[in-house]
Amino acid sequence: MSQQASGETAEKWEEPGKGKRAGFGSFGQPKSDYDKFMDSEGVPVFRGIGIGSVKDLPLADWPRLGGRGSYIQLNGSEGKWGFYIAEIPAAGALNVEKHLYEKVVFVVEGRGSTEVWLEEGGKKHTFEWQKGSLFSIPVNAYHRIVNATSKPALITVGTTAPNLINLIGDVDFIFNCPYKFTDRFSESDDFYVHNEDIEPDPIRGLAMQRTNYIPDLINADLPYDNRRSPGYRRVEPQMTGNKFYIKIGQHETGRYAKAHAHTSATVLMCIGGHGYTYTWPERLGVNPWADGNGHLVERVDYGPFGIVSAAPGGARWYHQHFNASKEPFRLIMWNGPNHPSLVTGLPPGAKQIDHTGMDITEGGTSIPYWMEDPFLRDEFECRLAEDGGKSRMEPSLYEKPDDA
């Protein structure tokens, strides 16, 4: 952009003197194009590590959407993917949208329908949704979300908008590109019919479901996984050919996850039960409380529709999730286009291990229970006892194996 077009006047560059370095040395994080876009929308932007429920966020009129809403950018997710909540007016609808970024919708409250079509006059899909439904909108497809009830409905939406807006820098192009992604859209009548089949994902062999719509994610059956905690269940939906990575996991009653470390991107949303998450920088080690660093550990308590950033600070962070309820603790894990096996910086064919699913003793980043800080077990058992619950963590989990 030229100086005349931008309206900015450039300062004259001066070389540093002998023995001095160029630049300011320290500076504030600049706003990205996506930050500026959010500012222009006129709705609040919530930033932080987490919140007990997205229902507690303030909502403001959102002219572009035709409802009310708020952006969400938890620490560590900036620039990696976008998140917002939107309220659909009672017996009304949001405006028709079309955009180059991917969009995954989870229904927090309400009941209604969604219309999706690729081009004017073309095949239009219409499907119904309710509280707990999850669905995806194909890239650059027209869509309209309609509320069928006399009360406002509430949805949470994950997008790849930051990735596109920050890369291209032209919002008009994002919303008005005429290209039709025919490989992401199908006129088949079963395009938005729930597919329950489970298959291994082609990269790590974990449970995957190819479906563009899940009618009730809160109560859907999940296959056993057993990597995070005893009896852990997990599946990852593959929706409308997205790069956006999302998975659903569940910790059983009286159980909690092993701490594990990875870099920022993941945001967890509770959709069943309630619990709490601890997260701390990897540099604090595996026993932060025993080492006198417990005051540097972050904690978020949350119930249904509460959210927390798993790794809120750029570098790798440990995070550990505890089911404090008398029912299973079910979580949606939003990653955006940040599949852990695809954003490694490694060349094709380089050997990887499932580092967050493997213990430290196996070359991974998960802390085995017998190695974790004793504070965590003691607090968990006390927390359950306060509510009349009981730990179902077998004592053998805390015994060091002979070969360790």
C-alpha positions as CSV (number, residue, x, y, z in Angstrom):
1,M,0.0,0.0,0.0
2,S,1.4,3.4,-0.9
3,Q,2.1,6.1,1.6
4,Q,-0.7,8.2,0.0
5,A,-3.2,5.4,0.2
6,S,-2.4,4.5,3.8
7,G,-2.4,8.1,5.0
8,E,0.8,7.4,7.0
9,T,3.9,9.4,7.0
10,A,7.1,7.4,7.3
11,E,9.9,8.6,9.7
12,K,13.3,8.8,8.2
13,W,15.5,5.8,9.1
14,E,18.7,6.5,11.0
15,E,21.4,4.0,11.3
16,P,22.5,3.1,14.9
17,G,25.7,4.6,16.2
18,K,28.8,2.5,16.5
19,G,28.4,-0.3,19.1
20,K,24.6,0.2,19.3
21,R,21.9,-2.0,18.0
22,A,19.0,-1.0,15.6
23,G,15.4,-1.1,16.8
24,F,13.6,-0.4,20.0
25,G,14.7,-3.5,21.8
26,S,11.3,-4.0,23.4
27,F,7.9,-3.2,22.0
28,G,4.2,-3.9,22.4
29,Q,2.5,-6.7,20.5
30,P,0.9,-5.0,17.5
31,K,-2.7,-5.6,16.5
32,S,-3.2,-8.1,13.7
33,D,-5.5,-7.6,10.8
34,Y,-7.9,-9.9,12.6
35,D,-7.7,-7.9,15.8
36,K,-8.6,-4.8,13.8
37,F,-11.5,-6.7,12.1
38,M,-12.9,-7.7,15.5
39,D,-12.6,-4.1,16.7
40,S,-14.6,-2.9,13.6
41,E,-17.4,-5.3,14.4
42,G,-18.5,-3.3,17.5
43,V,-19.0,-6.2,19.8
44,P,-17.0,-7.1,23.0
45,V,-13.8,-9.2,22.7
46,F,-13.2,-11.5,25.7
47,R,-9.6,-12.3,26.5
48,G,-8.2,-14.3,29.3
49,I,-7.4,-17.9,30.3
50,G,-11.0,-19.0,30.6
51,I,-14.4,-18.4,32.0
52,G,-16.9,-20.5,34.0
53,S,-19.6,-20.3,31.3
54,V,-19.8,-18.5,28.0
55,K,-23.4,-17.6,29.0
56,D,-21.8,-15.1,31.4
57,L,-20.2,-13.1,28.6
58,P,-21.7,-9.7,27.7
59,L,-23.5,-9.5,24.3
60,A,-23.8,-6.5,22.0
61,D,-25.8,-5.8,18.8
62,W,-23.9,-7.2,15.9
63,P,-25.1,-5.6,12.6
64,R,-23.2,-7.9,10.3
65,L,-24.7,-11.0,11.8
66,G,-28.1,-9.6,12.6
67,G,-28.1,-10.8,16.2
68,R,-26.0,-10.1,19.4
69,G,-22.7,-11.6,20.3
70,S,-19.2,-11.4,21.6
71,Y,-15.8,-12.5,20.2
72,I,-13.6,-14.8,22.3
73,Q,-9.8,-14.9,22.1
74,L,-8.4,-16.9,24.9
75,N,-4.7,-16.5,25.7
76,G,-2.6,-18.6,23.4
77,S,-5.2,-18.8,20.6
78,E,-4.5,-15.4,19.1
79,G,-4.0,-15.7,15.4
80,K,-4.4,-19.5,15.5
81,W,-8.2,-19.7,15.1
82,G,-11.3,-17.6,15.9
83,F,-14.1,-18.1,18.4
84,Y,-17.3,-16.2,19.1
85,I,-20.8,-16.6,20.6
86,A,-23.9,-15.4,18.9
87,E,-27.4,-15.0,20.0
88,I,-30.1,-15.7,17.4
89,P,-33.2,-13.5,17.9
90,A,-36.4,-15.2,19.2
91,A,-38.4,-16.5,16.2
92,G,-35.8,-14.8,14.0
93,A,-32.6,-15.6,12.1
94,L,-29.1,-14.4,11.6
95,N,-28.2,-12.7,8.3
96,V,-27.2,-14.8,5.3
97,E,-23.4,-15.2,5.3
98,K,-20.7,-16.4,2.9
99,H,-17.0,-16.3,3.6
100,L,-13.7,-18.0,2.8
101,Y,-13.0,-19.2,6.3
102,E,-14.2,-22.5,7.8
103,K,-16.9,-22.5,10.4
104,V,-17.9,-25.1,13.0
105,V,-21.0,-24.4,15.1
106,F,-22.0,-25.8,18.5
107,V,-25.5,-25.0,19.9
108,V,-25.5,-23.9,23.6
109,E,-29.2,-23.2,23.8
110,G,-32.2,-23.3,21.6
111,R,-33.7,-25.1,18.7
112,G,-33.9,-24.2,15.0
113,S,-32.7,-24.9,11.5
114,T,-29.9,-24.0,9.1
115,E,-30.0,-23.5,5.4
116,V,-26.8,-24.1,3.3
117,W,-26.4,-23.6,-0.5
118,L,-23.4,-23.1,-2.7
119,E,-24.9,-20.8,-5.3
120,E,-28.0,-18.8,-5.9
121,G,-30.7,-21.1,-7.4
122,G,-28.7,-24.2,-6.6
123,K,-29.4,-27.1,-4.2
124,K,-30.3,-25.9,-0.7
125,H,-29.7,-28.2,2.3
126,T,-31.9,-27.6,5.3
127,F,-31.5,-29.4,8.6
128,E,-32.7,-29.0,12.2
129,W,-30.6,-28.5,15.3
130,Q,-31.1,-28.4,19.0
131,K,-29.1,-27.8,22.2
132,G,-25.9,-29.9,21.9
133,S,-25.9,-30.1,18.1
134,L,-22.6,-29.7,16.2
135,F,-22.4,-28.8,12.5
136,S,-20.0,-27.4,9.9
137,I,-20.5,-24.9,7.1
138,P,-18.6,-25.6,3.9
139,V,-16.1,-22.9,2.9
140,N,-17.6,-20.0,0.9
141,A,-21.1,-21.5,1.0
142,Y,-24.1,-19.4,1.7
143,H,-25.9,-20.1,4.9
144,R,-28.6,-18.8,7.2
145,I,-29.2,-19.9,10.8
146,V,-32.8,-19.7,12.0
147,N,-34.3,-19.8,15.5
148,A,-37.5,-21.9,15.7
149,T,-38.5,-20.9,19.2
150,S,-39.9,-17.8,21.0
151,K,-36.7,-17.4,23.1
152,P,-33.3,-16.4,21.9
153,A,-30.9,-19.2,20.9
154,L,-27.2,-19.2,21.6
155,I,-24.4,-20.7,19.6
156,T,-20.6,-20.9,19.8
157,V,-18.7,-20.8,16.6
158,G,-15.1,-21.8,15.8
159,T,-13.5,-20.4,12.6
160,T,-10.3,-20.1,10.6
161,A,-11.1,-16.4,10.1
162,P,-7.8,-15.1,11.7
163,N,-5.8,-17.4,9.5
164,L,-7.4,-16.1,6.3
165,I,-7.7,-12.4,7.3
166,N,-4.2,-12.1,8.7
167,L,-2.7,-13.8,5.5
168,I,-4.8,-12.0,2.9
169,G,-5.4,-8.7,4.6
170,D,-8.5,-7.9,2.6
171,V,-11.8,-8.4,4.4
172,D,-13.9,-7.5,1.3
173,F,-12.2,-10.4,-0.6
174,I,-12.9,-12.8,2.4
175,F,-16.6,-12.1,2.2
176,N,-17.1,-11.5,-1.5
177,C,-14.9,-14.1,-3.3
178,P,-16.9,-15.7,-6.0
179,Y,-15.0,-19.0,-6.1
180,K,-17.1,-22.1,-5.5
181,F,-15.4,-24.9,-3.5
182,T,-17.2,-27.8,-5.1
183,D,-15.0,-30.3,-3.3
184,R,-16.3,-29.1,0.1
185,F,-20.0,-29.2,-0.9
186,S,-22.3,-31.9,-2.1
187,E,-25.8,-31.9,-3.4
188,S,-26.4,-35.4,-2.0
189,D,-29.4,-35.6,0.2
190,D,-27.3,-37.2,3.0
191,F,-24.8,-34.3,3.2
192,Y,-26.2,-33.3,6.6
193,V,-27.3,-36.7,7.7
194,H,-25.5,-37.9,10.8
195,N,-22.9,-40.6,10.1
196,E,-22.2,-42.7,13.2
197,D,-19.4,-44.9,11.6
198,I,-16.1,-44.8,13.4
199,E,-12.8,-45.2,11.5
200,P,-9.1,-44.7,12.4
201,D,-7.8,-41.3,11.5
202,P,-5.1,-41.8,8.8
203,I,-2.3,-40.1,10.8
204,R,-2.5,-41.4,14.3
205,G,-5.0,-44.2,14.1
206,L,-7.3,-42.6,16.7
207,A,-11.2,-42.8,16.5
208,M,-12.5,-40.5,13.7
209,Q,-16.1,-39.8,12.5
210,R,-16.7,-38.4,9.0
211,T,-19.9,-36.4,9.5
212,N,-21.0,-32.8,8.8
213,Y,-23.7,-32.9,11.5
214,I,-24.0,-34.4,15.0
215,P,-27.5,-33.9,16.4
216,D,-26.7,-34.3,20.1
217,L,-23.0,-34.2,21.1
218,I,-23.9,-33.9,24.8
219,N,-25.3,-37.4,24.9
220,A,-23.7,-39.1,21.9
221,D,-21.8,-42.3,22.4
222,L,-18.0,-41.9,22.4
223,P,-15.5,-44.8,21.8
224,Y,-12.9,-45.8,24.3
225,D,-9.5,-44.2,24.0
226,N,-7.9,-44.7,27.4
227,R,-4.9,-42.4,26.7
228,R,-5.8,-39.4,28.9
229,S,-7.3,-41.1,31.9
230,P,-8.6,-44.6,32.9
231,G,-11.8,-45.2,30.9
232,Y,-11.3,-42.0,28.8
233,R,-13.5,-41.8,25.7
234,R,-12.7,-39.7,22.6
235,V,-13.6,-39.1,18.9
236,E,-12.6,-36.5,16.3
237,P,-15.2,-35.4,13.8
238,Q,-14.0,-34.7,10.2
239,M,-16.4,-32.2,8.9
240,T,-17.0,-30.7,5.4
241,G,-13.4,-31.3,4.4
242,N,-12.1,-28.9,7.0
243,K,-8.6,-28.2,8.1
244,F,-10.2,-27.1,11.4
245,Y,-9.4,-29.8,14.0
246,I,-11.8,-30.6,16.7
247,K,-12.2,-33.5,19.1
248,I,-14.6,-34.6,21.9
249,G,-13.4,-36.3,25.0
250,Q,-14.8,-37.6,28.3
251,H,-13.3,-38.3,31.7
252,E,-15.3,-40.8,33.8
253,T,-16.7,-40.1,37.2
254,G,-14.1,-40.0,40.0
255,R,-11.2,-39.8,37.4
256,Y,-8.8,-37.1,36.1
257,A,-6.4,-36.8,33.2
258,K,-2.7,-37.1,33.2
259,A,-1.0,-33.7,32.8
260,H,0.5,-33.4,29.3
261,A,2.3,-30.6,27.5
262,H,2.0,-29.0,24.1
263,T,2.0,-25.5,22.6
264,S,-0.9,-23.1,22.4
265,A,-4.0,-23.4,20.3
266,T,-6.4,-25.8,22.2
267,V,-9.4,-24.4,24.0
268,L,-11.6,-26.8,26.0
269,M,-15.3,-26.3,26.4
270,C,-17.3,-28.3,28.9
271,I,-20.6,-29.7,27.6
272,G,-21.3,-32.2,30.5
273,G,-20.5,-32.3,34.2
274,H,-18.1,-29.8,35.8
275,G,-14.5,-29.7,36.8
276,Y,-11.3,-27.7,36.8
277,T,-8.1,-27.4,34.9
278,Y,-4.6,-26.6,36.0
279,T,-2.1,-25.3,33.5
280,W,1.6,-24.2,34.0
281,P,4.6,-23.6,31.8
282,E,6.7,-26.7,31.1
283,R,9.8,-24.9,32.5
284,L,8.3,-25.3,36.0
285,G,8.7,-29.0,35.7
286,V,6.5,-31.9,36.7
287,N,6.1,-31.0,40.4
288,P,5.5,-27.3,40.6
289,W,3.9,-27.3,44.1
290,A,6.6,-29.5,45.6
291,D,9.2,-27.3,44.0
292,G,7.7,-24.1,45.5
293,N,6.2,-22.8,42.3
294,G,2.5,-23.6,42.9
295,H,1.7,-19.9,42.9
296,L,2.7,-19.7,39.3
297,V,0.1,-22.4,38.3
298,E,-3.1,-21.1,36.7
299,R,-6.5,-22.7,37.5
300,V,-9.9,-22.4,36.0
301,D,-13.1,-24.0,37.4
302,Y,-15.9,-24.4,35.0
303,G,-19.2,-26.2,34.4
304,P,-21.4,-26.6,31.3
305,F,-20.3,-24.3,28.5
306,G,-17.3,-23.0,30.4
307,I,-14.0,-22.7,28.5
308,V,-10.3,-22.7,29.3
309,S,-7.1,-22.3,27.3
310,A,-5.0,-25.5,27.7
311,A,-1.7,-23.7,27.0
312,P,-2.2,-20.0,27.4
313,G,1.3,-18.7,26.9
314,G,3.1,-19.4,23.6
315,A,5.6,-22.1,24.7
316,R,4.7,-25.6,25.8
317,W,2.5,-25.8,28.9
318,Y,1.4,-28.7,31.0
319,H,-2.4,-28.9,31.6
320,Q,-4.4,-31.3,33.6
321,H,-8.2,-31.8,33.7
322,F,-10.2,-33.0,36.7
323,N,-13.8,-34.3,36.9
324,A,-15.3,-32.9,40.0
325,S,-18.8,-33.9,39.2
326,K,-21.0,-37.0,39.8
327,E,-21.3,-37.5,36.1
328,P,-18.9,-37.8,33.2
329,F,-16.9,-34.7,32.4
330,R,-17.3,-34.2,28.6
331,L,-15.3,-31.7,26.7
332,I,-15.0,-30.2,23.2
333,M,-11.4,-29.5,22.3
334,W,-11.2,-26.8,19.7
335,N,-7.8,-26.5,17.8
336,G,-8.5,-24.7,14.6
337,P,-6.2,-25.7,11.7
338,N,-3.5,-26.9,14.2
339,H,-3.6,-30.7,14.1
340,P,-0.7,-31.7,16.4
341,S,0.8,-34.0,13.8
342,L,0.7,-31.5,11.0
343,V,2.2,-28.4,12.5
344,T,5.5,-29.9,13.7
345,G,8.0,-28.3,11.3
346,L,9.2,-31.8,10.4
347,P,9.7,-32.9,6.8
348,P,7.3,-35.5,5.3
349,G,8.1,-39.0,6.4
350,A,10.0,-38.0,9.6
351,K,9.2,-40.3,12.5
352,Q,6.8,-39.0,15.1
353,I,5.4,-40.3,18.3
354,D,2.0,-39.4,19.8
355,H,3.8,-37.2,22.3
356,T,0.8,-36.0,24.3
357,G,-0.6,-39.6,24.6
358,M,2.8,-41.1,25.6
359,D,4.3,-40.8,29.1
360,I,7.5,-38.9,29.7
361,T,9.2,-42.3,30.3
362,E,8.3,-43.3,26.8
363,G,9.5,-40.1,25.1
364,G,6.2,-38.3,25.3
365,T,5.0,-35.3,27.4
366,S,2.4,-37.0,29.6
367,I,3.3,-37.1,33.3
368,P,2.4,-40.6,34.7
369,Y,0.3,-40.5,37.9
370,W,3.1,-42.0,40.0
371,M,5.4,-39.1,38.9
372,E,2.9,-36.2,39.3
373,D,3.0,-33.7,42.1
374,P,1.3,-35.3,45.3
375,F,-0.7,-32.1,45.8
376,L,-2.9,-32.9,42.8
377,R,-4.1,-36.3,44.1
378,D,-4.7,-35.0,47.6
379,E,-6.7,-32.0,46.4
380,F,-8.8,-34.1,44.0
381,E,-9.8,-36.5,46.7
382,C,-10.7,-33.7,49.1
383,R,-12.7,-31.9,46.4
384,L,-14.7,-35.0,45.7
385,A,-15.3,-35.7,49.4
386,E,-16.8,-32.2,49.8
387,D,-19.5,-33.1,47.4
388,G,-20.0,-36.6,48.7
389,G,-18.1,-38.2,45.8
390,K,-15.3,-40.7,45.8
391,S,-12.1,-41.1,43.8
392,R,-12.1,-44.1,41.4
393,M,-8.3,-43.7,40.7
394,E,-6.9,-47.1,41.5
395,P,-3.9,-47.0,44.0
396,S,-1.8,-49.0,41.5
397,L,-1.8,-45.9,39.2
398,Y,0.4,-44.2,41.7
399,E,2.9,-47.0,42.1
400,K,6.2,-46.7,40.2
401,P,6.7,-49.6,37.8
402,D,9.7,-51.8,38.3
403,D,11.0,-51.0,34.9
404,A,10.6,-47.2,35.2
